[in-house]
Amino acid sequence: MPMKLSRRVANLAKTAIRKSIATVLLPAGRVNRDRIFFELAQEMVPIKEHSVDGRTLRFVCPSYDSLYRFEQFFVKEPETLQWIDGFRPDDVLWDIGANVGAYSLYAAAKGCRVIAFEPSAANYWLLNRNCEVNQLDARITAYCMAFADRSTAGVFNMADTDLGGACYSFGDRTDRFIYPGLGARDVVFHQGVLGFSIDEFIRLFAPAFPNHMKIDVDGLEQAIIAGGTATIADSRLRSVSIEMDGSQTQEVAFVTDVFNARGFHLVQKRHAPQFDEGVSKDSFNYLFSR
């Protein structure tokens, strides 16, 4: 509650500032006002920096959640960074559930090509903004879409609409859903989203084929894997990191069986020490490799 209240106060303050500035700048003419507003926005929204192998990675942080993702970059999923460190130059990574693109940026900075998929319109904007400020649009291509077990025009049910937020489900419209580790969540916004199965997406559009996949979709893992069995069987795909709730034993068994039957084996099951306790204690990144 205090966090939500502080965000509300911050938003009210921003609105008041905008109105005050608009009043002062009315005589400046629309073109000049738009330019001044743009420059002010650039100053007001912080851009934070991390150093990765001598390269500066920039993260646009206009919200609490996006700032949290920047601050947790090296500690939230060290196993994911270590996995990406093992990629070959020019390998292709599909980042499914990319959010604001932290791992897409990291992989691209290492020389990989990335196709990033993020259904949330707000996160998709910030993902592209991060690609822009890092001048990585030649290496990262992002799509605002979802994956599922079949291709469909569906609904993205959102319990959180903040920039950099999470807590979503995709499929039929609902006003409440179960989120891994957090239980039942009320939907605050329904966003229309096109969804594809992985196999159908590749058949229709012939994108760069993935050598690696990162799948972080909070409860949709089984459906996505079911829609990508032909892709998983292709020897060009060498590794897949997929976040799953270990307490969902049937789902974990289904996913594991699909990979085992197609030449993969489970290399590791890890999460950061900070998740040993609390609501995320059962969530792990499962790494499958040939």
Buried (B, 14 or more C-beta within 10 A) or exposed (E): EEEEEEBEEEEEEEEEEBEEBEEEBEEEEEEEBEEBBEEBEEEEEEBBEBEBEEEEBBBBBBBBBBBBBBBEBEEBBBBBBEBBEEBEEEBBBBBBBBBBBBBBBBBBBBEBBBBBBBBBBBBBBBBBBBBEBBEBEEBBBBBBBBBBBEBBEBBBBBBBBBBBBBBBBBBEEEEEBEBBBEEEBEBEBEBEBEBBBBBBBBEEEEEEEBBBBBBBBBBBBBBBBBBBBBBBBBEEBBBBBBBBBBEBEEBBEBBBEBBEEBBBEBBBEBBBEEBEEEEBBBBBBBBBBE
